Structures are given as C-alpha cells and as structure tokens.
Amino acid sequence: MAMTQGSGSFSSFHGPLLARVWDKSEAEREARMAGVHCHAEGQLCGAVDGLLTVQAGGTLWMVPAAHAIWIPPHCEHGIDPHGQFDGWAMLLNALLCRGLPEQPCILKVSGLLWEAVKRAALWDDQHWDESRDPLVAVIAAEIRSLPGAPLGLPMPTDPRLLRIARALLDDPADSRDLAGWAQWAGLSARTLTRRFPQETGLRFQHWRQRARLLRALERLASGMPITTVALELGYNTVSAFIAVFRETFGVTPGRWRG
C-alpha cells in the first residue's frame, strides 16, 4: 500500500483526530521511536496486510488484517509489526474518547471505517477545518459499533505464573503438562490450576492453546509454511493444527493468510 499524503510521524496534533496510513518501514520506524509509551489521546491501530503485536493493559494482543486495536488514553503500550505489514493508526483527543471502551480491545474493522481513515489521512495537520467534524462524528460512532474479536492473551501478574507464561510464549512446543510446569515454577499443581484462571480469565490449558494460536498468526504472517508452523508450535499433526485454528478463527490457516 502506497503512503498517502499526510502520512508520517505523529508529530503534530491540532484537531480532535489525527490519522496516518503506513507501510511496513514507516510502522517499524514509529515503533522503534515510540518504544513502550503512553499518551493523553486514545489510539486506534489497524492492519490492512500482515500483523501487529501489541502489549497493552497487561495483555498480549494480535491484530491481523481487517482488524484494529483500541488503546484508551494513558494506557501504556508497545507496538510491533510482522510480515509484509501495511496499516494505519489514529489518535483521538480525550473528548472524542468519551463513550469508547476503557480497556484495550480488538475490533473487526468495517469498510466504512477504513474509507473514513483513508480520507482523514489526507487532511492537512496544521489547521483544523470544521467541515471535517461530520466525518469525525461518523468515525467515533463507527468505532463504538464495531464487533470485538478474541485475539488477546491476558498475562498473569504472580511472578511464578508469569514465568510459566513467558516460557510458553518463548517455546510454545514445550510438552510439559500442568504438573510439570507447576514443579518447574515452584508451586503446586493445585495452586496453578486455581490461580491461573483467577489472574487471566482462562484455564491453563485454554491459555496455552490460545498462546500457540496467536504465535501461529505471527509465523503465518511472516510467510512460514503451515506444516512448519504446526510442528514448531507442538502439534502432533498438521491436520490437528488446522482443525484447532479453524475452530478458533473460522477459517483455515491457508485461507487466513490469503
């Protein structure tokens, strides 16, 4: 996707909204410059192609094509693009954020919102024209109406549980069972079974499966063959991986990648 007029760094913000459309090199530069940060504005970041990984609100989020992540004001976050990423980002001032979610979440982007983002990315940043206000109102209303998607992986805060979670993210194919992980982290299997859903909202095995699938999205976005992805994530067969992927996302890995 070619860069549009007005694209580039979020260096100026003179109205209620500022939009940018980025290719991979621009997105990577912005991510490096920003690091882990927060700001007074709300932010919506979307993917057209490729994948974004976002750490926000104590959760690891995956943002595939045709989706976006909503990051409320003052929420610390870091963003990392994967694959042949093309995407966009938008800042919304505090007034415009009223009525929008108070926690980060993944949204399924509509055609109307995408067209509005492209129009807003063409606007001159230095002077706000009140004739833009109706489109800004449409953008805010559309964000409020978008359906969510289960593409977040809540991270535990207990140091022992967090150690397990990070190890599983680093090596999703590790075959240790719950008792083995509990012994490795220095707690009982009963405590792990009880505390993990308390802190993440997911039972340990469900969290582990979601972690594998979200890592699968990263590998698929980078162009890795489906067979390699399945084996690297610890699935015994490619068909088992495809079945779990389709049950979760509604399409096969091949169809998801397009």
C-alpha positions as CSV (number, residue, x, y, z in Angstrom):
1,M,0.0,0.0,0.0
2,A,1.5,3.3,-1.0
3,M,1.9,6.0,1.6
4,T,-0.9,8.7,1.5
5,Q,-0.4,12.4,1.7
6,G,-0.1,13.4,5.3
7,S,1.4,10.1,6.4
8,G,4.4,10.0,8.7
9,S,5.1,10.6,12.3
10,F,2.5,11.6,14.9
11,S,4.4,14.8,15.4
12,S,1.5,17.3,15.3
13,F,-2.0,17.2,16.6
14,H,-4.1,20.3,16.1
15,G,-7.7,18.9,16.0
16,P,-9.8,16.2,17.6
17,L,-8.3,13.5,15.4
18,L,-5.1,12.7,13.5
19,A,-4.8,9.7,11.1
20,R,-1.9,8.1,9.4
21,V,-1.6,5.3,6.8
22,W,1.7,3.4,7.0
23,D,3.7,0.8,5.1
24,K,6.0,-1.7,7.0
25,S,9.1,0.6,7.0
26,E,7.1,3.5,8.4
27,A,5.4,1.4,11.0
28,E,8.7,-0.1,12.1
29,R,10.3,3.3,12.4
30,E,7.4,4.6,14.5
31,A,7.5,1.5,16.8
32,R,11.3,2.0,17.3
33,M,10.9,5.7,18.1
34,A,8.0,5.3,20.4
35,G,9.0,2.1,22.3
36,V,6.8,1.3,25.2
37,H,4.9,4.5,25.9
38,C,1.5,6.2,26.7
39,H,-0.2,9.4,25.7
40,A,-3.2,11.5,26.6
41,E,-5.0,10.6,23.4
42,G,-6.8,7.4,22.6
43,Q,-5.3,5.4,19.7
44,L,-6.7,3.0,17.1
45,C,-4.2,0.9,15.2
46,G,-5.2,-1.3,12.3
47,A,-3.7,-3.8,9.9
48,V,-4.5,-4.0,6.2
49,D,-1.9,-6.7,5.5
50,G,0.4,-8.5,7.8
51,L,0.0,-8.5,11.6
52,L,0.6,-6.2,14.6
53,T,1.7,-7.5,18.0
54,V,0.7,-5.1,20.8
55,Q,1.5,-5.2,24.5
56,A,-1.2,-3.2,26.3
57,G,-3.2,-3.4,29.5
58,G,-1.3,-6.5,30.8
59,T,-2.3,-8.4,27.7
60,L,-0.6,-9.5,24.5
61,W,-2.8,-8.6,21.6
62,M,-2.6,-9.8,17.9
63,V,-4.0,-7.5,15.3
64,P,-4.4,-9.3,11.9
65,A,-5.6,-7.8,8.6
66,A,-9.1,-6.1,8.7
67,H,-8.8,-5.7,12.5
68,A,-7.7,-2.9,14.8
69,I,-6.8,-2.5,18.4
70,W,-8.3,0.3,20.5
71,I,-5.9,1.7,23.1
72,P,-7.6,4.1,25.6
73,P,-5.8,7.3,26.8
74,H,-3.0,6.9,29.3
75,C,-2.7,3.2,28.6
76,E,1.0,2.1,28.4
77,H,1.6,0.1,25.2
78,G,4.2,-1.1,22.7
79,I,3.6,-2.0,19.0
80,D,5.5,-4.4,16.7
81,P,4.6,-5.1,13.0
82,H,5.1,-8.5,11.5
83,G,5.3,-9.8,7.9
84,Q,4.6,-7.6,5.0
85,F,2.7,-5.1,7.1
86,D,0.5,-2.3,5.8
87,G,-1.7,-0.5,8.2
88,W,-2.9,2.7,9.8
89,A,-3.2,4.5,13.1
90,M,-5.4,7.2,14.5
91,L,-5.2,9.4,17.6
92,L,-8.4,10.7,19.2
93,N,-8.5,13.5,21.7
94,A,-10.0,12.9,25.2
95,L,-13.3,14.5,24.3
96,L,-13.7,12.2,21.3
97,C,-12.9,9.2,23.5
98,R,-15.9,9.6,25.7
99,G,-18.1,6.5,25.4
100,L,-15.3,4.4,23.9
101,P,-14.0,1.3,25.8
102,E,-12.0,2.0,28.9
103,Q,-9.8,-1.1,28.3
104,P,-7.8,-2.2,25.2
105,C,-9.7,-4.5,22.8
106,I,-9.5,-5.9,19.3
107,L,-12.2,-4.7,16.8
108,K,-13.3,-6.0,13.4
109,V,-12.9,-3.1,11.0
110,S,-15.8,-2.1,8.8
111,G,-15.4,-0.9,5.2
112,L,-17.0,2.4,6.3
113,L,-14.3,3.0,9.0
114,W,-11.4,2.1,6.6
115,E,-12.7,4.6,4.0
116,A,-13.0,7.3,6.6
117,V,-9.5,6.6,7.9
118,K,-8.1,7.0,4.4
119,R,-10.0,10.3,3.9
120,A,-8.7,11.6,7.3
121,A,-5.1,10.7,6.5
122,L,-5.3,13.2,3.6
123,W,-6.1,16.1,5.9
124,D,-3.7,19.0,6.5
125,D,-2.5,18.6,10.1
126,Q,-1.6,22.2,10.8
127,H,-5.1,23.8,10.5
128,W,-8.4,22.2,11.6
129,D,-11.3,22.8,9.2
130,E,-14.7,22.5,10.9
131,S,-16.1,20.9,7.7
132,R,-14.4,17.7,8.9
133,D,-16.5,17.5,12.0
134,P,-19.3,15.3,10.5
135,L,-16.7,12.7,9.3
136,V,-15.1,12.7,12.8
137,A,-18.5,12.0,14.3
138,V,-19.0,9.1,11.9
139,I,-15.6,7.7,12.8
140,A,-16.3,7.9,16.6
141,A,-19.8,6.3,16.1
142,E,-18.4,3.5,13.9
143,I,-15.7,2.6,16.5
144,R,-18.4,2.3,19.1
145,S,-20.4,-0.1,16.9
146,L,-17.6,-2.4,15.8
147,P,-17.7,-6.1,16.9
148,G,-14.9,-7.4,19.1
149,A,-12.6,-10.4,18.4
150,P,-10.9,-12.9,20.8
151,L,-7.3,-12.0,19.9
152,G,-5.9,-11.1,23.3
153,L,-3.8,-13.2,25.7
154,P,-4.1,-11.9,29.3
155,M,-0.8,-12.2,31.2
156,P,-0.7,-13.2,34.9
157,T,0.9,-11.0,37.5
158,D,2.0,-13.6,40.0
159,P,5.8,-13.9,39.3
160,R,5.6,-17.7,39.3
161,L,2.7,-17.8,36.8
162,L,4.3,-15.0,34.7
163,R,7.5,-17.1,34.5
164,I,5.4,-20.0,33.1
165,A,3.5,-17.8,30.7
166,R,6.7,-16.2,29.3
167,A,8.3,-19.6,28.9
168,L,5.3,-20.9,26.9
169,L,5.4,-17.9,24.7
170,D,9.1,-18.4,24.0
171,D,8.6,-22.1,23.3
172,P,5.0,-23.0,22.5
173,A,6.0,-26.5,21.7
174,D,7.2,-27.3,25.2
175,S,5.2,-30.5,26.0
176,R,5.3,-30.4,29.8
177,D,1.9,-30.9,31.4
178,L,0.4,-28.7,34.1
179,A,2.1,-30.7,36.9
180,G,5.5,-30.4,35.2
181,W,5.1,-26.6,34.8
182,A,4.0,-26.2,38.4
183,Q,7.0,-28.1,39.7
184,W,9.3,-26.1,37.4
185,A,7.9,-22.8,38.8
186,G,8.0,-23.8,42.4
187,L,4.3,-24.1,43.2
188,S,1.7,-26.9,43.5
189,A,-0.4,-28.1,40.6
190,R,-3.5,-27.2,42.7
191,T,-2.3,-23.7,43.1
192,L,-1.5,-23.3,39.4
193,T,-4.9,-24.7,38.5
194,R,-6.7,-22.3,40.8
195,R,-4.6,-19.1,40.3
196,F,-4.2,-19.1,36.5
197,P,-7.9,-18.5,35.7
198,Q,-8.2,-16.1,38.6
199,E,-5.5,-13.9,37.0
200,T,-6.1,-14.4,33.3
201,G,-9.7,-15.4,33.0
202,L,-8.6,-18.6,31.2
203,R,-7.9,-22.1,32.4
204,F,-4.3,-23.1,32.0
205,Q,-4.8,-25.4,29.0
206,H,-7.1,-22.9,27.3
207,W,-4.5,-20.1,27.8
208,R,-1.8,-22.4,26.4
209,Q,-3.8,-23.2,23.3
210,R,-4.5,-19.5,22.7
211,A,-0.9,-18.7,23.1
212,R,0.0,-21.3,20.5
213,L,-2.6,-19.9,18.1
214,L,-1.5,-16.3,18.5
215,R,2.1,-17.3,17.9
216,A,0.8,-19.1,14.8
217,L,-0.5,-15.8,13.5
218,E,2.9,-14.3,13.8
219,R,4.6,-17.2,11.9
220,L,1.9,-17.3,9.2
221,A,2.2,-13.5,8.7
222,S,6.0,-13.9,8.1
223,G,5.3,-16.5,5.4
224,M,6.3,-19.6,7.2
225,P,4.9,-22.8,5.7
226,I,1.8,-24.2,7.5
227,T,3.5,-27.6,8.2
228,T,6.4,-25.8,9.8
229,V,4.2,-23.7,11.9
230,A,2.2,-26.7,13.2
231,L,5.4,-28.6,14.2
232,E,7.1,-25.6,15.7
233,L,4.0,-25.0,17.9
234,G,4.0,-28.6,19.2
235,Y,1.0,-30.0,17.3
236,N,1.4,-33.7,16.5
237,T,-0.1,-33.4,13.1
238,V,-0.8,-30.6,10.6
239,S,-4.5,-31.6,10.5
240,A,-4.8,-31.2,14.2
241,F,-3.4,-27.7,14.0
242,I,-5.7,-26.8,11.1
243,A,-8.7,-28.1,12.9
244,V,-8.0,-26.0,16.1
245,F,-7.2,-22.9,14.0
246,R,-10.4,-23.2,12.0
247,E,-12.5,-23.8,15.2
248,T,-11.0,-20.6,16.7
249,F,-10.8,-18.2,13.8
250,G,-13.5,-19.6,11.4
251,V,-11.1,-20.2,8.5
252,T,-8.1,-22.5,7.8
253,P,-4.6,-21.1,8.2
254,G,-4.2,-21.0,4.4
255,R,-7.4,-19.0,4.0
256,W,-6.5,-16.7,6.8
257,R,-3.1,-15.9,5.2
258,G,-4.9,-15.4,1.8
